[in-house]
Amino acid sequence: MRTILLSAILIALAATIPVPAQIKSVTPVTSKMLLDPPPSDWLMLSRTYDEQRFSPLKQIDKKNVHQLRLAWSRGMPRGTQETIPIVHDGVMYVINPGAAVDAVDATNGDLIWEYKRKLPEELKGAAEFSRPKSLAIFQNLIFYTAPDGYLVALDSRSGNVRWEVQDHDPKTGAQATSAPIVVNDKVITARSCNRTRAGCFIAAHDTSTGEEVWKFFDTAAPGEPGGDTWGGVPVDKRIASTWGLPGSFDPMRNLIYWGIANPTPFARLKRHDGNVDAVPRSAPADLYSDSTVALNPDTGKLAWYYQHLPGDDWDLDHTHERVLFRTAFNPDPKAVKWINPTIPRGQARDVAVEVAEAGGIWVLDRSTGQFLWATPFPYDVPEFHISKIDVETGKTYINWDLVKKKNGDRNIVCFNNTKGYFPMAYSPENNSLYIPYVDTCVDMDVDTTTDRGFRIRDVVVRPGADPNALGGLARVDMSTGVVRWRYTQRAPTVGAVLATAGGLVFWGDMNRRFRAFDQDSGTILWEAIVGGIVQNSTITYAVGGKQYIAIMTGDGMPETELPMKLAPELKTPRGHNEIYVYALPAEK
């Protein structure tokens, strides 16, 4: 009798739980929509192809942001979480740790459908630590880069697989750590790699069929442009990754701009069989490592490149977003260290801007890659990885004083993971870039008997820095290069920045604080405390005329682990993976 009664109760309870179902109506996402997204949507990692992370939504503004309240939250499975969700037609699509994609109602977090990837037994453990940064959407397809090396196209309405194709072999050491973008009816992907050149590439696949259209290898082979810059390293050992944030797209020039990371092994001495001078001390060296490459998205052909760091000796990535905008050229010599003197003052230029994990702001012309200006960031210090730049040609020179010339050499180089996979934001309203950073450097030795060329590699507070100002957010005027304001605190960050037409900048940290700043003054106008580390994520969207602000908490690797070692007293809960969404209270 008790069993029957219990069964009846469970059945009654189950009847009250919403059952995942197909989305009845969703507008197909067209190329035109990707070029000019509806203000209510967040259709790609940074909302728009230019990677500005600026939203025209302004229901939430300086005057009412203090009224923000939690609208809903949703727990997520344990595991690494470094992703940014996308939103279309009131549906949020998000990657769950453990190789899953969820579609949820963006007004309340209710599950609509879930796709769970069935992985080979040997990859099930690794799936918990997979690091994809986002999804892509086009027509009625959601594109997901799975941990087993497959690019999967899911039906956005049901989560059913429409097609899948293996775009890399995990056995080569490649992993799906970046995010796909859709350009000109092609889904373009990048990945990390560490064993062989075979896994180090950017690729384009047809959005309808999954057929591979082109492949661009991150490193140059003999006989190719730049192929003679590796000092005789065998082609299969020419390794550089595109593990970080995906490229941006300029539709006027039909170019995508992608950042490529450091060469491996990390140390020059190890990479070049004990000959530290096998490649030059100035660019080009070990191409296309630590470079910006401009590619034709239809063919994958290289239009131009610019190398930020030649012959890297420390694993100082230049692999994240290139933000695109138009600005007047007026760099202030008091604020900017390297300025091209051939550019007329006040001239408007279309630029691609990078802030590296290694620090530094780099401003290039989008058409040609011409060097415009650059400066160390967050600070100009003797340990900076670049010693000089030929300002007329843009040729960069590695800081040779800090290159390790023999086994056992050890030093501190700046910066390290200072602006990682957590993207910055740009506001066209005041021509300002809002840069999140961690004021850390790397203490590293060289040992050619190890696989990666070192035994000691520690993240450290920058020499002479204030440990209570470890984390920061800076507003930089992109015409002059002047830092207009800088907010600092003890807690580091791995949170993405968001700028809105409401005059606000949103940003979260590793001490569970999520804040809204006045974009002009840097004044904190609102703060919420969440259950874990604010991890990447920050977006805004609208449904039914109501604006929402969303973040996600969770652990990342290794950028989450390293800064937290420098602030262990924060004791932030680890493994707390959750979506938090805020909105203004309903009008009475």
C-alpha positions as CSV (number, residue, x, y, z in Angstrom):
1,M,0.0,0.0,0.0
2,R,2.8,2.3,1.0
3,T,4.6,1.5,-2.3
4,I,1.5,2.3,-4.3
5,L,1.0,5.6,-2.4
6,L,4.6,6.6,-2.9
7,S,4.4,5.9,-6.6
8,A,1.3,8.0,-6.9
9,I,3.0,10.9,-5.1
10,L,6.0,10.7,-7.4
11,I,3.8,10.6,-10.5
12,A,1.9,13.6,-9.3
13,L,5.2,15.5,-8.6
14,A,6.6,14.5,-12.0
15,A,3.5,15.9,-13.7
16,T,4.4,19.4,-12.3
17,I,7.9,19.4,-13.7
18,P,8.3,21.0,-17.2
19,V,9.3,18.4,-19.8
20,P,12.0,19.5,-22.3
21,A,10.4,20.0,-25.7
22,Q,11.1,21.3,-29.2
23,I,11.0,25.1,-29.6
24,K,7.8,25.8,-31.6
25,S,9.0,29.0,-33.3
26,V,12.4,30.4,-33.8
27,T,13.5,32.8,-36.5
28,P,16.4,31.5,-38.7
29,V,19.6,33.5,-38.2
30,T,20.7,35.0,-41.5
31,S,24.0,36.4,-42.6
32,K,22.4,39.8,-42.4
33,M,21.4,39.3,-38.8
34,L,25.0,38.2,-37.9
35,L,26.3,41.4,-39.6
36,D,23.8,43.6,-37.7
37,P,22.3,41.6,-34.8
38,P,18.9,42.6,-33.3
39,P,19.6,44.5,-30.1
40,S,17.7,41.9,-28.1
41,D,20.0,39.1,-29.2
42,W,23.5,38.0,-28.3
43,L,24.4,35.9,-31.4
44,M,28.1,35.2,-30.9
45,L,30.8,35.2,-28.3
46,S,31.2,39.0,-28.2
47,R,27.8,39.9,-29.8
48,T,29.2,41.3,-33.0
49,Y,31.9,40.4,-35.5
50,D,34.0,43.4,-34.4
51,E,34.4,41.9,-30.9
52,Q,33.4,45.1,-29.2
53,R,31.1,43.5,-26.6
54,F,28.9,46.7,-26.8
55,S,25.2,46.4,-26.5
56,P,22.7,49.1,-27.7
57,L,20.3,48.1,-25.0
58,K,19.7,50.9,-22.5
59,Q,16.7,50.0,-20.4
60,I,19.2,49.5,-17.6
61,D,21.1,52.7,-17.1
62,K,23.1,54.8,-14.6
63,K,20.0,56.0,-12.9
64,N,18.3,52.7,-12.3
65,V,21.1,50.1,-12.3
66,H,21.0,50.1,-8.4
67,Q,17.6,48.4,-8.6
68,L,18.9,45.3,-10.4
69,R,17.6,42.1,-8.8
70,L,18.2,38.4,-9.4
71,A,15.7,37.3,-12.0
72,W,16.7,33.6,-12.1
73,S,19.6,31.3,-11.7
74,R,20.3,27.8,-12.9
75,G,22.8,25.3,-11.5
76,M,25.3,23.5,-13.9
77,P,27.2,20.3,-13.6
78,R,30.7,20.2,-12.1
79,G,33.8,20.7,-14.3
80,T,35.7,23.3,-16.2
81,Q,33.5,26.2,-17.3
82,E,35.0,29.0,-19.5
83,T,32.1,29.6,-21.8
84,I,30.0,32.6,-23.0
85,P,26.3,31.8,-23.8
86,I,24.5,33.0,-26.8
87,V,20.8,34.2,-26.9
88,H,18.3,34.3,-29.8
89,D,14.5,34.7,-29.8
90,G,14.3,34.4,-26.0
91,V,16.3,31.2,-25.9
92,M,19.7,30.9,-24.2
93,Y,22.1,28.3,-25.6
94,V,24.9,27.3,-23.3
95,I,27.7,24.7,-23.1
96,N,27.5,22.6,-19.9
97,P,30.7,21.0,-18.4
98,G,30.9,17.4,-19.4
99,A,30.2,17.7,-23.1
100,A,26.6,19.0,-23.2
101,V,24.6,21.8,-24.8
102,D,21.5,23.2,-23.2
103,A,18.7,25.4,-24.6
104,V,16.9,27.2,-21.8
105,D,14.2,29.8,-21.6
106,A,16.1,33.1,-21.2
107,T,13.3,34.6,-19.0
108,N,13.4,31.9,-16.2
109,G,16.1,29.3,-17.0
110,D,13.7,26.4,-17.6
111,L,15.2,23.7,-19.7
112,I,13.9,23.4,-23.3
113,W,16.2,20.7,-24.6
114,E,19.6,19.2,-23.8
115,Y,22.2,17.5,-26.1
116,K,24.6,15.2,-24.4
117,R,27.6,14.1,-26.4
118,K,28.4,10.4,-26.2
119,L,32.1,10.2,-25.9
120,P,34.6,7.3,-26.2
121,E,35.5,5.8,-22.9
122,E,39.0,7.2,-23.0
123,L,37.7,10.7,-23.3
124,K,35.0,10.7,-20.7
125,G,37.3,11.9,-17.9
126,A,38.8,14.6,-20.1
127,A,35.3,15.9,-21.0
128,E,34.9,17.4,-17.5
129,F,38.0,19.5,-18.2
130,S,37.2,20.6,-21.8
131,R,37.4,24.3,-22.4
132,P,35.3,25.5,-25.4
133,K,34.6,29.3,-25.1
134,S,31.2,29.5,-26.9
135,L,28.8,28.3,-29.5
136,A,27.8,29.7,-32.9
137,I,24.4,30.0,-34.5
138,F,23.3,30.2,-38.2
139,Q,20.0,29.5,-39.8
140,N,18.4,26.9,-37.5
141,L,21.8,25.4,-36.5
142,I,23.8,25.6,-33.3
143,F,27.5,24.8,-33.9
144,Y,29.4,23.0,-31.0
145,T,33.0,21.9,-30.9
146,A,33.0,18.7,-28.9
147,P,35.8,17.2,-26.8
148,D,36.3,14.2,-29.2
149,G,37.4,16.4,-32.1
150,Y,34.0,16.7,-33.8
151,L,32.2,19.8,-35.0
152,V,28.5,19.2,-34.4
153,A,25.6,21.0,-36.0
154,L,22.5,20.8,-33.8
155,D,19.0,21.8,-34.7
156,S,18.4,25.0,-32.6
157,R,14.7,24.0,-32.1
158,S,15.2,20.4,-30.9
159,G,18.9,19.8,-30.2
160,N,18.9,16.9,-32.7
161,V,22.1,16.4,-34.6
162,R,21.8,17.6,-38.2
163,W,25.4,16.7,-39.1
164,E,28.8,16.1,-37.5
165,V,32.3,15.9,-38.8
166,Q,35.6,15.2,-37.2
167,D,37.7,18.3,-37.7
168,H,40.7,17.2,-35.7
169,D,42.1,14.1,-34.0
170,P,42.5,14.4,-30.2
171,K,45.3,11.9,-30.4
172,T,47.5,14.7,-32.0
173,G,47.1,16.6,-28.7
174,A,44.6,19.1,-30.3
175,Q,41.6,20.2,-28.2
176,A,38.5,22.3,-28.8
177,T,39.4,25.2,-26.5
178,S,38.4,28.1,-28.8
179,A,34.9,28.9,-30.2
180,P,33.4,28.7,-33.7
181,I,32.2,31.7,-35.6
182,V,30.1,31.7,-38.8
183,V,31.3,33.9,-41.7
184,N,30.0,33.9,-45.3
185,D,28.1,30.6,-44.8
186,K,31.2,28.9,-43.3
187,V,31.7,27.8,-39.7
188,I,35.3,28.6,-38.8
189,T,37.0,26.9,-35.9
190,A,40.4,26.9,-34.1
191,R,42.0,24.7,-31.4
192,S,44.8,24.2,-29.0
193,C,47.7,21.9,-30.0
194,N,50.9,20.7,-28.3
195,R,52.4,17.6,-29.9
196,T,52.5,18.0,-33.6
197,R,51.8,20.6,-36.3
198,A,49.0,18.4,-37.6
199,G,46.6,19.7,-35.0
200,C,47.6,23.4,-35.2
201,F,45.2,25.0,-37.6
202,I,42.2,27.2,-38.3
203,A,39.6,25.6,-40.5
204,A,36.4,26.4,-42.4
205,H,33.5,24.0,-43.0
206,D,30.3,24.5,-45.0
207,T,27.5,25.3,-42.7
208,S,25.0,23.1,-44.6
209,T,27.0,19.9,-45.0
210,G,30.1,20.1,-42.7
211,E,32.4,19.7,-45.7
212,E,35.8,21.2,-45.1
213,V,36.4,24.2,-47.3
214,W,39.9,25.3,-46.3
215,K,42.6,24.9,-43.6
216,F,45.2,27.4,-42.5
217,F,48.1,26.1,-40.4
218,D,49.2,28.3,-37.5
219,T,52.9,27.8,-38.4
220,A,54.7,28.3,-41.7
221,A,56.2,25.3,-43.5
222,P,59.3,25.2,-45.7
223,G,58.5,26.8,-49.1
224,E,55.7,28.9,-47.7
225,P,55.9,32.6,-46.8
226,G,57.6,32.6,-43.4
227,G,58.8,29.0,-43.8
228,D,62.4,30.0,-43.3
229,T,61.9,31.6,-39.9
230,W,62.1,28.5,-37.8
231,G,65.9,27.9,-38.0
232,G,65.6,24.4,-39.4
233,V,63.0,23.0,-37.0
234,P,61.3,20.0,-38.7
235,V,57.9,21.0,-40.0
236,D,56.0,18.6,-37.8
237,K,57.6,20.2,-34.7
238,R,56.6,23.7,-35.7
239,I,53.8,24.1,-33.1
240,A,51.8,27.2,-32.2
241,S,48.2,27.2,-31.0
242,T,45.0,29.1,-31.6
243,W,43.6,27.9,-28.3
244,G,42.1,31.2,-27.2
245,L,39.3,33.5,-28.3
246,P,38.2,33.3,-31.9
247,G,38.9,35.9,-34.6
248,S,37.0,39.0,-35.6
249,F,35.5,39.7,-39.1
250,D,35.7,42.9,-41.2
251,P,32.9,42.6,-43.9
252,M,34.2,45.6,-45.8
253,R,37.6,44.1,-46.4
254,N,36.4,40.5,-46.2
255,L,39.1,39.6,-43.7
256,I,39.1,37.7,-40.4
257,Y,41.8,38.6,-37.8
258,W,43.0,35.8,-35.7
259,G,45.6,35.7,-32.9
260,I,48.1,32.9,-32.7
261,A,49.8,31.9,-29.4
262,N,53.4,31.1,-28.4
263,P,55.6,28.5,-30.1
264,T,56.3,25.3,-28.2
265,P,58.4,24.0,-26.4
266,F,58.3,27.2,-24.5
267,A,62.0,28.0,-24.3
268,R,64.0,29.0,-27.4
269,L,67.0,26.9,-26.1
270,K,64.8,23.8,-26.1
271,R,63.0,24.6,-29.3
272,H,66.2,25.1,-31.3
273,D,68.4,22.2,-30.0
274,G,70.4,24.3,-27.6
275,N,71.1,27.2,-30.1
276,V,69.4,30.3,-28.6
277,D,70.4,32.3,-31.7
278,A,69.0,29.8,-34.3
279,V,66.3,32.5,-35.0
280,P,66.6,36.3,-35.0
281,R,66.1,38.5,-31.9
282,S,63.6,40.6,-34.0
283,A,60.6,39.7,-36.1
284,P,60.1,37.6,-38.0
285,A,61.0,34.5,-36.0
286,D,59.1,31.2,-35.6
287,L,56.1,32.4,-37.7
288,Y,53.2,32.7,-37.2
289,S,53.6,32.4,-33.4
290,D,52.6,35.4,-31.3
291,S,51.1,37.0,-34.4
292,T,48.0,38.6,-35.8
293,V,47.0,36.9,-39.1
294,A,44.5,38.4,-41.5
295,L,42.8,35.7,-43.6
296,N,40.3,35.7,-46.4
297,P,37.3,33.8,-44.9
298,D,36.3,32.3,-48.3
299,T,39.7,30.8,-49.1
300,G,41.8,30.8,-45.9
301,K,44.6,32.7,-47.8
302,L,46.9,35.0,-45.8
303,A,46.4,38.7,-46.6
304,W,48.9,40.0,-44.0
305,Y,50.5,39.2,-40.7
306,Y,52.1,41.1,-37.8
307,Q,54.3,39.5,-35.3
308,H,54.0,41.0,-31.8
309,L,56.7,38.8,-30.2
310,P,59.5,37.1,-32.2
311,G,60.9,33.8,-30.9
312,D,59.0,33.7,-27.6
313,D,61.0,32.3,-24.7
314,W,58.3,32.3,-22.0
315,D,54.9,31.1,-23.3
316,L,53.5,34.6,-23.5
317,D,50.4,34.2,-25.6
318,H,49.1,36.8,-28.2
319,T,46.1,34.6,-29.0
320,H,42.9,36.4,-27.9
321,E,40.4,38.8,-29.5
322,R,41.2,41.6,-32.0
323,V,38.7,44.4,-31.4
324,L,37.7,46.4,-34.5
325,F,36.7,50.0,-34.6
326,R,37.5,53.4,-36.2
327,T,39.4,56.1,-34.3
328,A,41.4,59.2,-34.8
329,F,45.2,58.8,-34.5
330,N,46.3,61.0,-31.7
331,P,48.5,58.9,-29.4
332,D,49.9,60.9,-26.4
333,P,53.7,60.4,-26.1
334,K,53.3,60.6,-22.3
335,A,51.0,57.6,-22.4
336,V,52.2,55.7,-25.5
337,K,55.7,54.3,-25.7
338,W,55.9,53.4,-29.4
339,I,54.2,55.7,-32.1
340,N,54.5,55.5,-35.9
341,P,55.7,59.0,-36.8
342,T,54.6,58.6,-40.5
343,I,50.9,58.7,-39.6
344,P,49.3,62.1,-39.8
345,R,47.9,63.3,-36.5
346,G,44.2,63.3,-36.3
347,Q,43.8,60.9,-39.3
348,A,40.9,58.5,-38.8
349,R,41.9,54.8,-39.2
350,D,40.1,51.5,-39.1
351,V,42.1,49.6,-36.5
352,A,42.5,46.1,-35.0
353,V,43.5,46.2,-31.4
354,E,45.0,43.5,-29.2
355,V,45.8,43.3,-25.6
356,A,48.0,40.2,-25.1
357,E,48.2,37.7,-22.2
358,A,51.7,39.0,-22.2
359,G,50.5,42.5,-21.7
360,G,50.7,45.5,-24.0
361,I,48.2,47.3,-26.2
362,W,48.8,46.9,-29.9
363,V,47.0,49.0,-32.6
364,L,47.3,48.0,-36.3
365,D,45.7,49.2,-39.5
366,R,43.0,46.7,-40.6
367,S,43.7,46.9,-44.3
368,T,47.5,46.2,-44.3
369,G,48.6,45.4,-40.8
370,Q,50.6,48.6,-40.6
371,F,51.9,49.4,-37.2
372,L,50.2,52.4,-35.7
373,W,51.1,52.4,-32.0
374,A,51.8,50.2,-29.0
375,T,52.6,50.5,-25.4
376,P,53.2,48.2,-22.4
377,F,50.2,47.4,-20.3
378,P,49.1,47.4,-17.6
379,Y,52.3,49.2,-16.7
380,D,55.7,50.0,-18.4
381,V,58.2,47.9,-16.5
382,P,61.9,46.7,-17.1
383,E,60.7,43.1,-17.2
384,F,58.4,43.7,-20.3
385,H,58.9,41.1,-22.9
386,I,59.5,43.5,-25.8
387,S,62.6,45.8,-25.6
388,K,61.9,48.0,-28.6
389,I,59.9,48.5,-31.7
390,D,61.1,50.1,-35.0
391,V,58.2,52.6,-35.0
392,E,58.3,53.2,-38.8
393,T,58.2,49.5,-39.8
394,G,56.7,48.0,-36.7
395,K,59.4,45.4,-36.3
396,T,59.4,44.1,-32.8
397,Y,62.5,43.0,-30.7
398,I,62.5,40.5,-28.0
399,N,63.9,41.6,-24.6
400,W,67.2,39.8,-25.1
401,D,68.3,40.6,-21.5
402,L,65.6,38.3,-20.2
403,V,66.0,35.4,-22.7
404,K,67.5,32.4,-21.0
405,K,70.8,31.5,-22.8
406,K,71.9,28.3,-20.9
407,N,70.4,25.6,-18.8
408,G,69.6,26.8,-15.3
409,D,69.0,30.4,-16.3
410,R,66.0,31.8,-14.4
411,N,64.3,35.2,-14.4
412,I,61.0,37.0,-14.1
413,V,59.3,38.3,-17.3
414,C,56.1,40.4,-17.6
415,F,53.3,40.0,-18.1
416,N,51.7,36.6,-17.6
417,N,48.0,35.8,-18.2
418,T,47.4,39.5,-17.5
419,K,44.5,39.7,-20.0
420,G,43.5,36.1,-20.8
421,Y,40.5,34.5,-22.4
422,F,38.2,36.9,-20.6
423,P,37.4,39.5,-23.3
424,M,37.6,43.3,-22.9
425,A,34.9,45.7,-24.1
426,Y,34.8,48.8,-26.3
427,S,32.3,51.6,-26.1
428,P,31.8,53.7,-29.3
429,E,30.1,56.3,-27.2
430,N,33.4,57.5,-25.7
431,N,36.0,55.7,-27.8
432,S,37.2,53.8,-24.8
433,L,38.5,50.3,-24.3
434,Y,37.7,48.6,-21.0
435,I,40.5,46.2,-20.2
436,P,40.4,43.6,-17.3
437,Y,43.8,42.5,-16.1
438,V,45.8,40.8,-13.5
439,D,49.1,42.4,-12.5
440,T,51.2,39.2,-12.7
441,C,54.4,38.0,-14.3
442,V,56.1,34.7,-14.7
443,D,59.1,33.3,-12.9
444,M,60.6,30.6,-15.1
445,D,63.9,28.7,-15.6
446,V,65.2,26.7,-18.6
447,D,66.0,23.0,-18.7
448,T,66.4,21.4,-22.1
449,T,66.1,17.9,-20.6
450,T,62.4,18.3,-20.0
451,D,59.7,18.1,-22.7
452,R,58.6,21.7,-22.5
453,G,62.0,23.2,-21.7
454,F,61.6,24.2,-18.0
455,R,61.2,22.8,-14.5
456,I,60.1,26.0,-12.7
457,R,57.3,28.1,-13.9
458,D,55.4,30.1,-11.4
459,V,53.0,33.1,-11.6
460,V,54.1,35.9,-9.4
461,V,53.0,39.4,-8.4
462,R,54.9,41.9,-10.6
463,P,58.1,43.0,-8.9
464,G,57.3,46.3,-7.1
465,A,53.6,45.9,-7.5
466,D,51.0,46.3,-4.7
467,P,49.6,42.9,-4.0
468,N,46.4,44.6,-2.9
469,A,46.0,45.9,-6.5
470,L,46.4,42.5,-8.1
471,G,43.2,42.7,-10.2
472,G,42.2,45.7,-12.2
473,L,39.9,47.2,-14.8
474,A,41.2,50.1,-16.9
475,R,39.5,52.6,-19.2
476,V,41.8,53.5,-22.1
477,D,41.1,56.4,-24.5
478,M,41.8,54.7,-27.9
479,S,42.6,57.9,-29.7
480,T,45.3,59.1,-27.3
481,G,46.2,55.9,-25.4
482,V,45.6,57.7,-22.1
483,V,44.3,55.6,-19.2
484,R,41.3,57.7,-18.1
485,W,40.6,55.7,-15.0
486,R,41.8,52.5,-13.3
487,Y,40.0,50.4,-10.7
488,T,42.1,48.1,-8.7
489,Q,41.5,45.5,-5.9
490,R,43.0,42.5,-4.2
491,A,40.9,39.9,-6.0
492,P,42.1,38.9,-9.5
493,T,39.7,38.3,-12.4
494,V,38.7,35.9,-15.2
495,G,35.5,37.7,-16.0
496,A,34.5,39.2,-19.4
497,V,33.7,42.9,-19.6
498,L,30.4,44.3,-21.1
499,A,29.7,47.9,-22.2
500,T,26.1,49.1,-22.8
501,A,24.3,52.1,-24.2
502,G,23.0,52.7,-20.7
503,G,26.5,54.2,-19.9
504,L,27.5,51.1,-17.9
505,V,30.4,48.7,-17.8
506,F,29.7,45.3,-16.2
507,W,32.6,43.1,-14.8
508,G,33.0,40.4,-12.2
509,D,35.9,38.9,-10.3
510,M,37.2,35.8,-8.5
511,N,35.9,37.0,-5.2
512,R,32.3,36.4,-6.2
513,R,31.6,40.2,-6.9
514,F,29.8,41.3,-10.0
515,R,29.6,45.0,-10.5
516,A,28.3,47.8,-12.7
517,F,30.6,50.8,-13.3
518,D,29.8,54.3,-14.6
519,Q,31.6,54.1,-18.0
520,D,32.9,57.7,-17.7
521,S,34.0,57.9,-14.1
522,G,34.6,54.3,-13.0
523,T,32.3,54.8,-10.0
524,I,30.7,51.5,-8.8
525,L,27.0,51.9,-9.2
526,W,25.8,48.4,-8.3
527,E,27.2,45.2,-6.8
528,A,26.0,41.6,-6.4
529,I,27.6,38.7,-4.6
530,V,27.3,35.3,-6.2
531,G,28.2,31.8,-5.3
532,G,31.5,31.3,-7.0
533,I,34.2,32.8,-9.4
534,V,32.7,35.0,-12.1
535,Q,34.0,33.1,-15.1
536,N,34.1,34.8,-18.5
537,S,30.5,34.9,-19.7
538,T,29.1,38.4,-19.2
539,I,26.3,39.3,-21.7
540,T,23.1,41.2,-22.0
541,Y,19.9,40.5,-23.9
542,A,16.2,41.3,-24.0
543,V,13.0,39.3,-24.1
544,G,9.6,40.9,-24.5
545,G,11.1,44.4,-24.0
546,K,12.8,43.4,-20.7
547,Q,16.6,43.7,-20.5
548,Y,18.6,41.0,-18.7
549,I,22.3,40.8,-17.6
550,A,23.8,37.3,-17.4
551,I,26.9,35.9,-15.9
552,M,28.2,32.4,-15.2
553,T,30.3,31.1,-12.3
554,G,32.8,28.2,-12.4
555,D,36.4,27.1,-12.5
556,G,38.7,27.5,-15.5
557,M,42.2,26.2,-16.1
558,P,44.9,27.2,-15.7
559,E,44.1,30.9,-15.7
560,T,41.7,30.5,-12.8
561,E,44.2,28.4,-10.7
562,L,47.3,30.6,-11.0
563,P,46.0,34.0,-9.8
564,M,44.2,32.4,-6.9
565,K,47.5,31.1,-5.5
566,L,48.4,34.7,-5.0
567,A,45.2,35.5,-3.0
568,P,44.4,32.3,-1.2
569,E,42.8,34.1,1.7
570,L,39.8,34.8,-0.6
571,K,38.8,31.2,-0.2
572,T,36.3,31.4,-3.1
573,P,34.3,28.2,-3.4
574,R,35.6,26.0,-6.1
575,G,33.5,24.1,-8.6
576,H,30.4,26.3,-8.1
577,N,29.0,26.3,-11.6
578,E,25.8,28.4,-12.1
579,I,24.1,30.9,-14.4
580,Y,22.9,34.1,-12.7
581,V,20.6,36.5,-14.6
582,Y,19.6,40.0,-13.4
583,A,16.9,42.4,-14.4
584,L,15.0,45.5,-13.1
585,P,12.0,44.7,-10.9
586,A,8.6,44.8,-12.6
587,E,6.9,48.2,-12.5
588,K,4.1,48.3,-10.0
